[in-house]
Amino acid sequence: MTKWGYVAMLAFTVVGSFWLEIALKVGVLRRIKRLTLSLLPVALIFLTWDAYAVAHKHWRFDKNQMLGFVGSFQIPLEEYLFFIIVPIACVMTLEGVRRVKKHWPVGDGDEL
C-alpha cells in the first residue's frame, strides 16, 4: 500500500478540485496555453531543484514508496505528476472562489 501513497494523494487532489472545472465551469483546462505558461516556469525551477538535491544526495526518493517509474535525473513519475496536478488544482480552486465571489479582487484587473 505504501507504493500507492503518493499516487493516492495525487488522486485525492484531482478528486478534490478538478470537479470545479465541471460544476462551476471555471474554464482552467480550456485555457491550456495560459495554464501552461503559468505553471511551466515554476515546475522547471522545482524540478531542477529536485534534480540538484538528488544528485548531491541532499535527499532521495524512497523506492518503497514509489511505483518504480523513474524519469530523467532520478526523479520519479509521481514527482513529475505532482508539479502538474497540484498547481492545476490550486488554479482551479482560485478560479472556483472567483466564480462564487464575483467581486473578489485577485490582482488581474483594474479592481485593485
Buried (B, 14 or more C-beta within 10 A) or exposed (E): EEBEBBBEBBEEBBEEBBEBBEEBEBEBEEBEEEBEEBBEEEBEEBBEEBBEEBEEEEEEBEEEBBEEEBEEEEBBBBBBBBBBBBBBBEBBBBBBBBBEEEEEEEEEEEEE
